[in-house]
Amino acid sequence: MLTQTEKGKAFRALHAREQAFIIPNPWDLGTARLLEHLGFEALATTSAGYAFSVGRGDNTIDRDEMMTHVSAIASATGLPVSADLENGFGDSPEIVAETIKLAAAAGLAGCSIEDMSRAPRHSIYELEHAVDRVRAAAEVARDLPFAFVLTARAENYLVGRPDLKDTITRLQAYQEAGAEVLYAPGLTTKDDIAAVVHSVDRPVNVVMGLQGVRLSLAELSALGVRRVSVGSALARAALGAFLRAAQEMREHGTFAFAEEAVRYRDITAMFENSRNDSERN
């Protein structure tokens, strides 16, 4: 198993490549190990996917519970893991800084921090306050004895504020505050993604798995994107298959869904192999 120092170094190096890489989002230990088995080079947790897996909605998991979850995933795989830590579980820069310290102690190679509060209707923080929060997180990350990649997120598009100019202004300010990776979830067009990429000089993460968006890894890489995540899309895809199967049984009394299920011996072999791979790494 790689040390945290080795994982941090490897994770930072992925962002220095000329071509984009995919960082898929597991929601539990099993999916983390399967993604490692399939050959991905790094993982990112999904706050929504995890919340769904425990019967809750997104933004309802508290910090202690989330840290237990992300620590378990980081320990279950030999890959670098970056965590979706929502808004840092508090409005103040001091709380965000404390969250980064806990994230590092959990064995993570990085994390993302949003500029959206947990208040009703998920308001976006005023720019100056949002920058202070990123700066506080970056100061902690820089002082760690190993590489820890801080991603700053501009959430305008997720709260119904498709303001590209303000989004770029925010990402530029977060860059100056010390964020290593920049991320504006909800961008859907090549023009908007390219505008963001060309407005900053840090690696940019783009989320795919959005309905109606069909950009490929090659297309995103050509735009200058360096990292591609899928957020809760894998978890929702799995839940979609589950719901379709359950509806088939309930409404038709048939079981055709099982024809598309992974075979018992195949999934068992995958988990056995992933455990052996993790032990070797």
Order of alpha helices (4+ residues) and beta strands (2+ residues): alpha-beta-alpha-beta-alpha-alpha-beta-alpha-beta-alpha-beta-alpha-beta-alpha-beta-alpha-beta-alpha-alpha
